[in-house]
């Protein structure tokens, strides 16, 4: 009789472990995707994605100052061609973009750390909802901070561009996102 109970308990717990593991992994993946989507959505909503910030290699890999400068130089060269930038505009745009990128680099690092914390919190035996909520609130503050900095940089860039360049850029972005008009 006790053998029957042990067999049924072990088979039930054997089924429960893969199920629990699946739900834990699904929860972790959901939080990570939500955090990444929130960051990307906020940056994209502010127009940051249109200036090269959407590149996965910029978001996903560790960056040292040399790598960052190389990436920004490539991005700026492409932008200069697309807007037919004058030499004076090139001199003005580079510091704006590079300064914003350097200001946003710590936010990027904090977001990576938050993803690590989320995974850690969700892989515990019991979910600490208060800790998850605190993490979520912290991430919203970071996204707000990044959004403000991106908006400031975009406004500074817009001040350097001519109205025609801004209109052409807006058309290009609209076509890139499938908007016609």
Secondary structure by P-SEA (a helix, b strand, c coil): caaaaaaaaaaaaaaaaaaaaaaaaaaaaaaaaaaaaaaaaaaaaaccccccccccccccccccaaaaaaaaaaaaaaaaaaacccaaaaaaaaaaaaaaaaaaaaaaaaaaaaaaaaaaaaaccccaaaaaaaaaaaaaaaaaaaaaaaaaaaaaaaaaccaaaaaaaaaaaaaaacccc
